[in-house]
Amino acid sequence: MRAVRMTAPGVLEQVAVPTPVPGPGEVLLAVGAVGACHSDLHVLDAPAGFFPTPITLGHEIAGTVETPGAGVTGWSPGDRAAVYGIIGCGVCRACLRGRENQCRRVSPGGIGLSQDGGLAEYVVVPASRLLPVGDLDLIQAAPLTDAGLTPYHAVELARPALRPGTSCVVIGVGGLGHLAVQILAATTAVKIVAVDTDVAALDLATRMGAHHVVRADPEAVDRIREIVGPPPDGADVVIDCVGVDATLTTARTVVASGGRLLLVGLGGGTLPVRPVVDAPPTLPLEVSVDIPFWGTRAELQEVIALGQLGLISAEVQMFPLDRAPEVYDLLRRGEIQGRAVVVP
């Protein structure tokens, strides 16, 4: 079969490999669609030895069951499913509570990160990682497994602060941010403020349900403050889907006292924290900071339900499998609107 594999650190190429065979408790899935995530760039850029090589990338996967392995029940050939990519230890306190994204024995990883993923015609996954998608388009289902799940998990973490009439600032209207806006619009009654450097992204945010949009430029903080109020008031919740120094500075500058910061983007920026009286403060008093990682299987089921109801949908750009290496170049240059989806 064809597969796009990282054959060495930073090297991505299409190769021919044998079709995998599912073992006990596993399922061979015919890949219908796989999302290209910015996290894959971190895998490609990681030092040698940090991720296994060679490895097939792609952790946002949806497809059709081809062959159930021995002992698998509840799945038959032809069933359509999305893949929950995280594989925890299954026995630590976090896993036993359904929080495999917080596993305390296995380093963050999973399908497409620490074992072969979906940038191929077929992929083998544990049957426990599959969730049914019904009639939901597989091209929509694939990006929901991360680009939808991660911001949904962030919103769930901040849910107590997202009361009717409060405000939430979403920084970065890319693959995750445009779904964050939709999730907020579908599941809350908050004032949504979207921030991005790109006018097209802000237009997308408006279509997706943002009440206000702000161009990220030197005057952005002042314009956000006009919407959310002066300090110590401000945004009740800020979801930063970029995570570079500039966006983290904006996030901490506009959040209200007692607010929530959710650092979803993995841009490599630094958030200063100084428990002293500064003017202006590095962080307002009583602010909580979370670094969401993917989400839980239960949350993914809820995200899929939102997709099935038509309440959220990914803005996708589709590419054939042989263009996958090019897709990551486009992603690195910021030339993808919404989410890139590869179709084998």
BELWO-V383670 format. One record per residue. N is the residue number from 0. OMEGA is omega in whole degrees, -180 to 180 (NA if undefined). Layout:
# BELWO-V383670
n:omega
N:OMEGA
N:OMEGA
This chain:
# BELWO-V383670
n:omega
0:176
1:177
2:175
3:-171
4:169
5:-175
6:175
7:-180
8:178
9:-177
10:-178
11:-179
12:176
13:-179
14:173
15:-180
16:177
17:174
18:-177
19:179
20:-179
21:174
22:178
23:179
24:-178
25:180
26:170
27:-176
28:170
29:-173
30:176
31:-180
32:176
33:-180
34:175
35:-172
36:177
37:177
38:178
39:177
40:176
41:176
42:-180
43:-175
44:-176
45:178
46:178
47:179
48:-179
49:174
50:-179
51:173
52:-5
53:179
54:175
55:-179
56:177
57:-179
58:175
59:-166
60:168
61:-178
62:-176
63:180
64:177
65:-177
66:172
67:176
68:-179
69:176
70:-179
71:175
72:176
73:179
74:-179
75:177
76:-179
77:177
78:-178
79:-171
80:168
81:-176
82:169
83:-165
84:-175
85:173
86:178
87:-179
88:179
89:-174
90:179
91:-177
92:-179
93:-179
94:-179
95:177
96:178
97:-178
98:-178
99:176
100:176
101:-175
102:-175
103:-180
104:-177
105:177
106:-180
107:-179
108:-180
109:-176
110:-177
111:180
112:178
113:171
114:-171
115:-178
116:-165
117:178
118:-176
119:178
120:179
121:175
122:175
123:179
124:172
125:180
126:-180
127:-179
128:-175
129:171
130:-179
131:179
132:179
133:-178
134:180
135:179
136:-179
137:178
138:173
139:-175
140:-175
141:-179
142:179
143:-176
144:175
145:-179
146:173
147:-175
148:-175
149:176
150:176
151:177
152:178
153:179
154:178
155:178
156:-177
157:-173
158:-180
159:-180
160:-176
161:-179
162:177
163:179
164:177
165:-178
166:177
167:177
168:176
169:-179
170:-179
171:-178
172:178
173:-176
174:179
175:-174
176:-179
177:174
178:175
179:178
180:-179
181:180
182:177
183:-179
184:-176
185:-170
186:180
187:173
188:-178
189:174
190:-174
191:178
192:-179
193:-177
194:177
195:177
196:-171
197:-179
198:180
199:177
200:178
201:175
202:177
203:179
204:178
205:179
206:-177
207:174
208:178
209:179
210:179
211:173
212:-177
213:176
214:180
215:178
216:-177
217:180
218:-173
219:-178
220:179
221:-179
222:176
223:-180
224:176
225:-179
226:-172
227:177
228:-179
229:176
230:8
231:172
232:-180
233:179
234:178
235:180
236:172
237:177
238:-179
239:-179
240:180
241:174
242:173
243:-176
244:-176
245:-178
246:177
247:176
248:177
249:-177
250:-177
251:-179
252:-176
253:-179
254:-180
255:169
256:-178
257:-178
258:-179
259:172
260:177
261:-174
262:-177
263:-178
264:-178
265:-176
266:177
267:179
268:-179
269:176
270:-180
271:177
272:180
273:-180
274:177
275:179
276:176
277:176
278:-4
279:-177
280:172
281:173
282:176
283:180
284:174
285:178
286:176
287:-179
288:177
289:173
290:-177
291:175
292:-180
293:-179
294:-178
295:177
296:178
297:178
298:178
299:176
300:179
301:177
302:178
303:178
304:177
305:178
306:180
307:179
308:-179
309:-179
310:174
311:176
312:180
313:170
314:-170
315:166
316:-174
317:-180
318:174
319:-175
320:-176
321:177
322:-177
323:178
324:178
325:-179
326:-178
327:173
328:178
329:-180
330:-180
331:-179
332:179
333:-175
334:177
335:175
336:-177
337:-177
338:172
339:179
340:179
341:-179
342:-179
343:NA
